[in-house]
Amino acid sequence: MIEWEVERVIDQNIDKVWTLFADANIKKIMPQVEKHELIEKTEKEIGAKHMQSYKEGKRTETYIVETLAYEDKPDKKHKQIFFVIGKAFEIDLCFSLITLGENKTKLIYSGCNQGRNFIGRAMMKMASNKSNSKTVEAFLDRVEQEAMNL
C-alpha cells in the first residue's frame, strides 16, 4: 500500500481553486482522464457516481468513481473519491482546500493506493515511493498552474 498527504499553498481564492475540482474542469487537473460522465446523483452529493476513462500510454481503463465525502463551506472545501482500477487497485483520494487569506488557499492532497487482489498487491510491493511522490508533486503543480490561470 502507498499512502501520502501533502500540502501546497496556492496564491488564489479558494472558490476559484475549487472550480478546478468540478466535473467541467476535471481534465484540466487530470489530463489523462478522457471521459468523466455523471451517472448517479449530482456532482455535489455524497454517493455521486461517475464513469471515468483514463489513458495511460496506449491502454485505457474505464471504472466507476464514487464520491464518499463532499463539503463546500466558504472557508473549507473537501471532496473524497474512491475507485477500483482493473479489479486490481483500490484508490482513495481526498482533496481539501482551506482559506488562508482572500487570495491564499491551502490544498491538502491525500490518498491511498492498495492492491485489491494478489496481482495488485504484488505490483504494489514493486512500486516505488519515489515514483509515487513525483506523480503527487506533478498533480499539485498542475493544480497550482491551472489555478494561477483563472
Secondary structure, DSSP 8 states (H G I E B T S, - for coil): -EEEEEEEEESS-HHHHHHTTSGGGHHHH-TTEEEEEEEES-TTSTT-EEEEEEEETTEEEEEEEEEEEEEEETTEEEEEEEEEETTTEEEEEEEEEEEEETTEEEEEEEEEEEESSHHHHHHHHH--HHHHHHHHHHHHHHHHHHHHT-
